[in-house]
Amino acid sequence: MENKEGPISVPLAQRIAADCANAAAYVVLEAASKEPEPPLGLLCESFKAAYRLKLGAAIPGSRVVTTCAPSTKPVIFGELIP
């Protein structure tokens, strides 16, 4: 695996991606805790945009894929509460 600056190990790329995802989630969810609560779709789009920016700054040339894997099952939020 490599970026515009040269080779990068998979474990390092995974670590950086996880750190960037955590930072993006923190920014988006902090804003979401204020009233009125934003719709989930807007939060998702905000997260993807924030993640794309943070990951692009950390690993030049990186991409954020926004499609779900076929094996991913959607979560319906009304079903989370027993």
N, C-alpha and C positions, 0 to 999 in steps of 0.2 A: 504494500500500500504506500502511496506517496502523494504529496501535495505539490503545490507550485515551488516549494522550497526544497523538495527532495524526499527521500524515504522517511516513513514514520511507522513505528511498530503498531501492530493491532492493539496490544494492551494500552499503549500510550494514547492512541486515538480513542479507544473506549473510555479511558479515564477522563480525557479532555471533554468528550461528548457528554459524559455523565455530569461533570461539573458545570458545563454550559447549560444543560437541561435543568439542573437544580437552580441555577441562577435565574434562568428565564422563568421558571415556575414561581420562584419567590417574588419576582417583580410583578408578574401577572396576578398571582393569588393575593398579594398584598393589596393591589388596587381593587380586586374583586370583593374584599372584605368590607368595603364601604357601601353605604346605601345610596341609591337602590342597587340591588344585586343584578349584575349584568347577565344576559342570557349565556348559556353554556357555549353556544356556537361562537359568540364573540370572544369568549375566553380562549377557546381553542385556537381561533385565528390569531389572537394576540400572542398566545404562547408560541405558535409556529413562527411568527414574525420576530419575536424576541430571541428565540432559539437560533433562528437563521442568522441574525446579527451577531450574537455572541459566539456561535461556532465559526462563522466566517472570519471574525476577528482573531480567534484562537488558532484556527487551522485554515490559512488562506487556500482557497480553491475547494473547500468542502461544500457538500450539498446536503440539504435537508429534504428527504423524501416525505411527501405528505399523504401518500396512499397507504392504506392498511394492508397488512398481509392477509391473504385469503383465509388463513386459519384463525384470524382474530374474530372473536364473538363480540357483537355490540352489547353494551350495558345499558339497560333501560333503568333510569334512576328510581322510578317508583318501585322497582323490584328489589332494590337494595335493602329496604327496610322490612324486617321480618314481621 
